[in-house]
């Protein structure tokens, strides 16, 4: 059983930065970040494959967010820069066994509890 733990969320002004962490990740798993605002469906944000060799981003965050992983610490990071009010959501870390590139929430096997990110205008 993979138990993911997110941290790093908080309140930030527009244009600011936050770094989210997802602890207890597995080096062989594809790790994804998703977000869900109230009344909205959970949406893909970014992913990184097990080796870190491939990444993918939603168009809405491309150029502003960077996903990375440190397999020696079993941790995945999401560096979020130039934050906008529309980035306000609960952010979830997810793990997909077997690797590969997947952007649909239903493809992921394990989830964290989420961390709130609020961007004020």
N, C-alpha and C positions, 0 to 999 in steps of 0.2 A: 504494500500500500504506500503510495506516494503522498506525502503530506506537505503541501505547499503553504508558505507563510509570506504574505506580502507586507511591506512596510514602506514608509517614505511619503505617504500621502499627506495632504494638508491644504492650507489656504494660502494662495499666492495671488499677487496682482497680475493683471494682464501684462505680457511681456517678460514675466519672470520665468524661473526654472525650478524644476523639481527632479529628483532622481528616485525612482521606485526600485525596490529590491524584492526579489522572490527567492527566499531561502529554501533549502532542502530539494533543490532540483536534481535531476539525474543526468549525468553527462551524455548518455546515449539517447535521451529523449529530445524531440523537438519541443521547444518552449515557446509559448505564445502569450501575448498580452491582449486582452480584450477590455472593453469598457461598456458600461450600461448606465444610461441616464434614466431618471424616473419616467415611466410610461413608454420607454423605448426598448427595442430589442438589443440584445447584446451584440456588439459589433467588434470585428477584428481591428486591431491596432498595429501589431507587429509580431514577427516570429523570428526565431533563430534556430537553425538545425543543431544537432548534437555536437558536431565538430566545430560549430561556429562558422562553417564555411559559407553558409547561405543565410541571407536575411531577406525579409520582405516587409513592406509597410503599406498601410492604407494610404490612399492618395491624400487624405485630409491631414496626415501628419508627416508625410514625406518631406525631408529637408529640415524638419524641426525636432523630430524624435530619433533617438538612436538606441537600438537594442544591442546588448552585449552579454557575454557570459564568462564567468570564471569557474571552470570546472574543478579547480583545486579547492574552491570554497563552496561548491555546489550552489552557486548563486547566479541568478540572471538579473540584469539591470535594464531599466528603461529610463534613459536620460531624456527629459522633456524640456525643450527650450522654446522661447517665444510663445509661451502659453497664451491661449485665447479663452474667453469666457465659454465658448462652445466646447472646449475640452473638459468642462466640468462633468464629472461622472464618477461612478465607482469603477475602479480599475482592478481587473482580475488577472492573475497569472494562471496558466494552464499548461499541462504536460501531455504530450502525445507519444506513446510508446512506438518504437520501431522507426522513428525518424520520418523524413519526408516533409513536404510543404503542404500545410493545411490551413485554410482561413475560415472554416466553418466551425462554430462552437461545438456542434455535435460530434465533430471528429476527435475531440480531445477527451482523454481518459480521466484526468485528475484536475481539480480546481482548488484554488485558494479561497479564502473567505472574503477577499476584496479589501481595497483601501480607497478611502474617499479623497478625491482631488477636486478642489473648488477654486476656480479662477474668477477673481472679481474684476469688474471693468473700471 
